[in-house]
Amino acid sequence: MKNNVKVIRKDKGLTQEKLAELLNVSRQTIISIESSRYVPSTMLSLKIAKYLSKRVEELFELEQKDFD
């Protein structure tokens, strides 16, 4: 799954640390999401979308391999 979390987070002027604090997760969780090593839960995806003022679909995109 591809994501645009890092780009949008930076556009909003948020650090990884600040976003992690807002979401009540570790900075390592944000790093893992941004590097596509971790796919967040539905709840966490919705929270990220809320804090970044975006729709979930704008943050996360399924790739063909996700269907295989």
C-alpha positions, -999 to +999 in steps of 0.1 A: +000+000+000+014+034-010+008+064+011+013+102+010+015+107+048+050+121+048+044+146+020+011+159+035+025+160+070+054+181+058+030+204+038+011+209+071+043+219+089+041+190+113+070+170+126+069+132+130+071+138+167+041+162+168+019+140+146+028+111+169+018+131+199-015+142+184-023+105+175-010+091+208+014+068+191+052+066+190+073+085+165+085+051+154+050+042+144+049+073+122+082+065+107+070+029+099+038+042+083+056+068+062+081+042+050+053+017+042+066-009+066+034-007+087-002-004+075-022+014+102-055+001+115-087+016+102-090+037+134-055+051+131-059+058+094-091+078+102-073+097+129-044+105+106-068+117+080-086+139+105-054+156+118-041+161+083-075+174+071-076+149+043-097+119+032-083+085+039-082+079+001-059+109-003-035+094+022-035+058+013-036+040-021-040+004-028-015-011-053-021-041-076+000-063-054-025-056-025-051-075-045-029-105-053 
